[in-house]
């Protein structure tokens, strides 16, 4: 192979995002503009990346940069807006861009996955333990962790297969972001593309909208002088700044912040629970009913089903084939910040958690608690961007501006964020609805469809022999994969979709009388 050089245009202007909770938005707007201008790259600068020319059947084929980890058929994505990690201009500005802005490494993928995998759910998981009890809570916690790791691996295999086949057809993905529905529609059947598109739009839109509601709820704990609707207006405006981030390449600094926020909050709860000790006459009665039990399992499934943006995160990587290891370590981290505080808080407060879906509400007011609330608000604003980004891509493709200039895409994205902002204000009771979405839709999109699609795509021996991702020695034989996938499909179909949907609908019916469109302060003690 012969190595040549190709010059690509570098950088679109990055923008920073100030997320600390405050009603004084003007001050932070000035900070945002200042940081944005400071780290914005020069439009005239250029980047140099490797280009490898490969010989195939006597014809010369040119591909993009290919990592050592990626198979020869799979071209690692290089967006002309992003370039790589080499900068021709020395100085502080170049260092800031390289260190904080341009990301496509395994480390960046880990931060993106960890920040989007767990967030607000760490505040509701102790509530789920109070519905399931110690033994069953820990069991389903571990079970859905393993299921999440396996189904994510299935998705990554399908992504690599899709990309290899399309690039053999001469398709160039330099400016096109591959998405979940495109993979399924091409590899399985055209009708599945529409189904997956619907599932992902609803899932991503619901989770993104909940981030605004969660910001408002946590801010209300900090300062009740403003009602939740007013806080939702403030943080909806802040979350809208996420449209300025071009792609998942540019979340590096924000996802690092996101990981730090959840880590602090989870371990603060562990320490606070231990220092508080058990309340008087504490009881651990769970599970007390089938409905509460399956409501809890649905929330656990929701916590470990953050696959809605997996394909987009993989596409942003320089070495997408290594994502399976990235996600494995991500889930290891997630376990360390989700299980300890659930066990400790349920041990300390027991059945009292059944009336406190937000774990902050049972902990005494303190400076450390206020810090946790503020950090979780920051995380939720970042998570909004992580979940709305795939929706932005879909909208850009619909408007046929996905490969247009950066500023055109920013303007085109505005209706998506505005709609989610409006829905968050309109339906502040989205929590119970989100549980239904988790049981009805995420059971399919996260677990059932990836496992069933993998079995369909690689059903023949020839397809398995020609697969891009064949797996290592640890990978079971085909009969083992078939058994695992069928068990997951049946298990999640029965527990997640079947009983989970029943429990979520029952919970919705019980709370329907408390719902109100554009409620000024939903579930506030003093409205």
Buried (B, 14 or more C-beta within 10 A) or exposed (E): EEEEEEEBBBBBBBBBBBBEBBEEBEEBBEEBEEBBEEBBBBEEBEBBBBBBEBEEEEEEEEBBBBBEBBBEBBBBBBBBBBBBBEBEEEEEBBEBBBEBBBBBBBEBBBBBBBBBBBBBBBBBBBBBBBBBBBEBBBBBBBBBBEBBBBBBBBBBBBBBBBBBBBBEEEEEBEEBBBBBBBBBBBBBEEEBBEBBBEBBBBBBBBBBBBBBBBBBBBBBBBEBEBBBBBBBBBBBBBBBBBBBBBBBBBBBBBBBBBBBBBBBBBBBBBEBBEEBEEEEEBEBEBBEEEBBBBBBBBBBBBBBBBBBBBBBBBBBBBBBBBBBBBBEEBBEBBBEBBBBBBBBBBBBBBBBBBEBBBBBEBBEEEEBBBBBBBBBBBBBBBBBBBBBBBBBBBBBBEBEBBBBEBEEBBEBBEEBBEBBBEBBBEBBBBBBBBBBBBBBBBBBBBBBBBBBBBBBBBEEEEEBEEBBBEBEEEEEEEEEBBEBBEEBBEBBBEBBBBBBBBBBBBBBEEEEEEBEEEBEBBBEEEE
